[in-house]
Amino acid sequence: MSRALPKYNKRRVAIIGGVAAVALSGAVIAGSALAGETSKSTNSQAARTKASPGTVSCPAVAPSLPAIPASAKAEVDRNLALLDTQIAEANKRLVDTVGQGGANFAQNAIVGPLKDKRVATINRIATAIGRTAAKPTGLDSLAACTLNAGGAAGGGAAASPSASPTQQAGGNTGNTGNTGNTNAAGTVSCPAVAPSLPAIPASAKAEVDRNLALLDTQIAEANKRLVDTVGQGGANFAQNAIVGPLKDKRVATINRIATAIGRTAAKPTGLDSLAACTLNK
């Protein structure tokens, strides 16, 4: 009995030692596997979030508006602020959805719907002005936004605005072909209106002078927009978003001049031919 006990104890120690070794080995293997999974998960997460979300770039609307009647100012200001909010929301969505969707996710799910929102908001601005003054036209050309640095060419999973709004320009991989508004900003050239006017009745002089000054202001604003939007839009951006709307503004302003004169004298005709401007580079 006394001789058998030590043998039993030796066998028990050996068995317990073997079990402990197996358990330790299992823990090492499990730890290694877990570390590998953690590393793999970390690398995968980094791959999903590596790309910069970028921003959207949107043309400014305020510089293209005519004189705003006092009765429309509050509504116009509210909708101009809404345009800024829409751009901010789009930029936030670009950040929140990095890595989601396919190659055109940002373009289809964020930039496209943003244009629709802007069209509706810009139309409300035009309608508000049009209730008591000439309704501005051509503003819809300012609704479309582009996807700036960070997104794949053609509107990938991430990008930057309004911008970008512009808002917004620089590094736009979807805008490398722009020949209408890159490098030098250029200027607009518009025919002078005053030399083509007849004698101006005294009762119309103040209104005519005010609108002649407005024509100069519109040209200055267009030239400023050419500078501010260098690099934005496609090949015809400057023509469609700046020079075209400038003509519409000039038509309305020139018509107000003719109407003012026509109240107490012969209304001048043919002045609309002076509305179109050209883009100089």
C-alpha positions as CSV (number, residue, x, y, z in Angstrom):
1,M,0.0,0.0,0.0
2,S,2.8,2.4,0.9
3,R,4.8,1.5,-2.2
4,A,1.8,1.8,-4.6
5,L,0.8,5.3,-3.4
6,P,3.9,7.0,-4.8
7,K,3.4,5.4,-8.3
8,Y,-0.2,6.6,-8.2
9,N,0.8,10.1,-7.3
10,K,3.4,10.2,-10.1
11,R,0.8,9.1,-12.7
12,R,-1.6,11.7,-11.4
13,V,1.0,14.5,-11.6
14,A,1.9,13.4,-15.2
15,I,-1.8,13.4,-16.3
16,I,-2.5,16.9,-14.7
17,G,0.7,18.2,-16.3
18,G,-0.3,16.9,-19.7
19,V,-3.8,18.5,-19.4
20,A,-2.3,21.8,-18.4
21,A,0.1,21.7,-21.4
22,V,-2.7,20.9,-23.8
23,A,-4.8,23.8,-22.3
24,L,-1.9,26.2,-22.6
25,S,-1.3,25.2,-26.2
26,G,-5.0,25.7,-26.9
27,A,-4.9,29.1,-25.4
28,V,-1.8,30.1,-27.4
29,I,-3.4,28.9,-30.6
30,A,-6.7,30.6,-29.8
31,G,-4.9,33.8,-28.9
32,S,-3.0,33.7,-32.2
33,A,-6.1,33.1,-34.2
34,L,-7.9,36.0,-32.4
35,A,-5.0,38.3,-33.0
36,G,-5.1,37.4,-36.6
37,E,-8.8,38.1,-36.9
38,T,-8.4,41.4,-35.0
39,S,-5.6,42.4,-37.4
40,K,-7.6,41.3,-40.4
41,S,-10.7,43.2,-39.1
42,T,-8.6,46.4,-38.5
43,N,-7.0,46.2,-41.9
44,S,-10.5,45.7,-43.5
45,Q,-11.9,48.7,-41.6
46,A,-9.0,50.8,-42.6
47,A,-9.5,49.9,-46.2
48,R,-13.2,50.8,-46.0
49,T,-12.5,54.3,-44.5
50,K,-9.2,55.1,-46.2
51,A,-10.8,57.2,-49.0
52,S,-11.5,60.9,-48.3
53,P,-15.3,61.6,-48.5
54,G,-14.7,64.9,-50.5
55,T,-17.4,67.5,-51.0
56,V,-19.9,68.7,-53.5
57,S,-19.4,72.0,-55.4
58,C,-22.4,74.1,-56.3
59,P,-22.6,77.5,-58.1
60,A,-23.5,80.4,-56.0
61,V,-27.1,81.7,-56.6
62,A,-27.1,85.1,-54.9
63,P,-24.7,86.9,-57.3
64,S,-27.1,86.0,-60.2
65,L,-30.2,87.5,-58.7
66,P,-31.6,90.8,-59.8
67,A,-32.5,93.6,-57.4
68,I,-34.7,91.9,-54.8
69,P,-38.0,93.7,-53.9
70,A,-38.4,94.4,-50.2
71,S,-41.6,92.3,-50.2
72,A,-39.6,89.2,-51.4
73,K,-36.5,89.7,-49.4
74,A,-37.4,87.5,-46.4
75,E,-38.5,84.6,-48.6
76,V,-35.4,84.9,-50.8
77,D,-33.1,85.0,-47.8
78,R,-34.8,82.0,-46.3
79,N,-34.3,80.0,-49.5
80,L,-30.7,81.1,-50.0
81,A,-30.0,79.9,-46.5
82,L,-31.8,76.6,-47.4
83,L,-29.4,76.2,-50.4
84,D,-26.5,76.3,-47.9
85,T,-28.2,73.9,-45.6
86,Q,-28.7,71.4,-48.5
87,I,-25.0,71.6,-49.4
88,A,-24.0,71.0,-45.8
89,E,-26.4,68.0,-45.6
90,A,-25.0,66.5,-48.8
91,N,-21.4,66.9,-47.5
92,K,-22.4,65.2,-44.2
93,R,-24.0,62.3,-46.2
94,L,-20.7,61.9,-48.2
95,V,-18.9,61.5,-44.9
96,D,-21.5,59.1,-43.4
97,T,-21.7,56.9,-46.4
98,V,-18.0,56.4,-47.3
99,G,-17.5,52.9,-48.7
100,Q,-21.2,52.3,-49.4
101,G,-22.8,51.4,-52.7
102,G,-21.1,51.0,-56.1
103,A,-19.0,53.2,-58.2
104,N,-21.8,55.7,-58.8
105,F,-23.3,55.7,-55.3
106,A,-22.4,59.3,-54.4
107,Q,-23.5,60.7,-57.8
108,N,-26.8,58.8,-57.8
109,A,-27.7,58.9,-54.1
110,I,-26.4,62.3,-53.1
111,V,-25.4,64.7,-55.9
112,G,-28.4,63.9,-58.2
113,P,-31.0,64.4,-55.5
114,L,-29.2,67.5,-54.4
115,K,-29.8,69.0,-57.8
116,D,-33.5,68.3,-57.6
117,K,-33.7,70.0,-54.2
118,R,-31.8,73.0,-55.6
119,V,-34.1,73.3,-58.6
120,A,-37.1,73.5,-56.4
121,T,-35.5,76.0,-54.0
122,I,-34.2,78.2,-56.8
123,N,-37.6,78.2,-58.4
124,R,-39.1,79.4,-55.2
125,I,-36.6,82.3,-55.2
126,A,-37.5,83.2,-58.7
127,T,-41.2,83.0,-58.0
128,A,-40.9,85.2,-54.9
129,I,-39.1,87.9,-56.9
130,G,-41.5,87.6,-59.8
131,R,-44.5,88.5,-57.7
132,T,-43.6,92.2,-57.6
133,A,-40.8,92.5,-60.2
134,A,-39.6,90.8,-63.4
135,K,-39.2,87.1,-62.7
136,P,-35.5,86.1,-63.2
137,T,-35.0,83.3,-65.8
138,G,-32.2,80.9,-66.4
139,L,-31.4,80.3,-62.7
140,D,-32.0,76.5,-63.1
141,S,-28.6,76.4,-64.8
142,L,-27.1,77.0,-61.3
143,A,-28.8,73.9,-59.8
144,A,-26.3,71.2,-60.8
145,C,-23.4,70.5,-58.5
146,T,-20.2,68.6,-59.1
147,L,-18.4,66.0,-57.0
148,N,-14.9,67.2,-55.9
149,A,-11.7,65.6,-54.6
150,G,-12.0,62.3,-52.9
151,G,-14.5,60.6,-55.2
152,A,-13.9,58.3,-58.1
153,A,-14.0,59.8,-61.5
154,G,-17.5,60.2,-62.7
155,G,-18.9,60.2,-59.2
156,G,-17.5,57.4,-57.0
157,A,-18.2,56.4,-53.4
158,A,-16.9,59.7,-52.0
159,A,-16.2,63.2,-53.1
160,S,-16.4,66.9,-52.2
161,P,-19.1,70.7,-52.5
162,S,-20.4,71.8,-52.8
163,A,-19.2,71.9,-52.6
164,S,-19.0,72.7,-52.8
165,P,-20.4,74.5,-52.6
166,T,-18.3,75.9,-54.2
167,Q,-18.4,76.3,-52.9
168,Q,-16.1,74.5,-54.1
169,A,-13.6,73.6,-56.7
170,G,-10.3,72.0,-57.0
171,G,-9.3,68.4,-57.6
172,N,-12.5,67.5,-59.2
173,T,-11.8,64.3,-61.0
174,G,-15.0,64.5,-62.9
175,N,-14.1,68.0,-64.3
176,T,-10.8,67.5,-66.0
177,G,-12.2,68.4,-69.4
178,N,-13.4,71.9,-68.5
179,T,-12.2,74.3,-71.2
180,G,-14.9,77.0,-70.6
181,N,-13.8,78.3,-67.2
182,T,-10.3,77.2,-66.3
183,N,-7.0,79.0,-65.8
184,A,-7.6,82.7,-66.7
185,A,-11.1,83.8,-65.5
186,G,-11.7,86.1,-68.5
187,T,-14.4,88.8,-68.6
188,V,-17.7,89.5,-70.2
189,S,-18.1,92.1,-72.8
190,C,-21.6,93.7,-73.2
191,P,-22.8,96.5,-75.6
192,A,-23.4,99.9,-74.0
193,V,-27.0,100.8,-73.7
194,A,-27.0,104.5,-72.9
195,P,-25.8,105.7,-76.4
196,S,-28.8,104.0,-78.0
197,L,-31.4,105.7,-75.9
198,P,-33.5,108.5,-77.1
199,A,-34.0,111.8,-75.2
200,I,-35.0,110.8,-71.7
201,P,-38.0,112.6,-70.2
202,A,-37.2,114.2,-66.9
203,S,-39.9,112.1,-65.2
204,A,-38.1,108.9,-66.3
205,K,-34.5,110.0,-65.7
206,A,-34.1,108.7,-62.1
207,E,-35.5,105.3,-63.1
208,V,-33.4,105.1,-66.3
209,D,-30.2,106.1,-64.4
210,R,-30.9,103.5,-61.7
211,N,-31.3,100.7,-64.3
212,L,-28.2,101.9,-66.3
213,A,-26.3,101.6,-63.1
214,L,-27.8,98.2,-62.5
215,L,-26.5,97.1,-65.9
216,D,-23.0,98.0,-64.8
217,T,-23.5,96.1,-61.5
218,Q,-24.6,93.0,-63.4
219,I,-21.5,93.0,-65.5
220,A,-19.3,93.5,-62.4
221,E,-21.1,90.6,-60.7
222,A,-20.6,88.4,-63.7
223,N,-16.9,89.1,-63.9
224,K,-16.6,88.4,-60.2
225,R,-18.4,85.0,-60.7
226,L,-16.0,84.2,-63.5
227,V,-13.1,84.7,-61.0
228,D,-14.8,82.8,-58.2
229,T,-15.8,79.8,-60.2
230,V,-12.6,79.1,-62.2
231,G,-12.4,75.3,-62.5
232,Q,-16.0,74.6,-61.9
233,G,-18.5,72.9,-64.2
234,G,-17.9,71.5,-67.7
235,A,-16.8,73.0,-71.0
236,N,-19.8,75.3,-71.2
237,F,-20.1,76.2,-67.5
238,A,-19.3,79.9,-67.9
239,Q,-21.5,80.4,-70.9
240,N,-24.5,78.5,-69.4
241,A,-24.2,79.6,-65.7
242,I,-22.9,83.1,-66.1
243,V,-23.1,84.7,-69.6
244,G,-26.6,83.2,-70.4
245,P,-28.2,84.3,-67.1
246,L,-26.5,87.7,-67.5
247,K,-28.3,88.2,-70.8
248,D,-31.7,87.4,-69.2
249,K,-31.0,89.9,-66.5
250,R,-30.0,92.6,-69.0
251,V,-33.2,91.9,-71.0
252,A,-35.3,92.6,-67.9
253,T,-33.3,95.7,-67.0
254,I,-33.3,97.1,-70.5
255,N,-37.1,96.5,-70.8
256,R,-37.6,98.5,-67.6
257,I,-35.6,101.4,-69.1
258,A,-37.7,101.3,-72.3
259,T,-40.9,101.1,-70.2
260,A,-39.9,104.1,-68.1
261,I,-39.2,106.2,-71.1
262,G,-42.4,105.0,-72.8
263,R,-44.6,106.3,-70.0
264,T,-44.3,109.9,-71.2
265,A,-42.6,109.6,-74.6
266,A,-42.2,107.2,-77.5
267,K,-41.1,103.9,-76.2
268,P,-37.7,102.9,-77.7
269,T,-37.7,99.6,-79.6
270,G,-35.0,97.1,-80.5
271,L,-33.0,97.6,-77.3
272,D,-33.2,93.9,-76.6
273,S,-30.5,93.4,-79.3
274,L,-28.0,95.0,-76.8
275,A,-28.7,92.4,-74.1
276,A,-26.4,89.6,-75.2
277,C,-22.8,89.6,-73.9
278,T,-19.7,87.7,-75.1
279,L,-17.1,85.9,-73.0
280,N,-13.5,87.2,-73.4
281,K,-10.5,85.0,-72.4
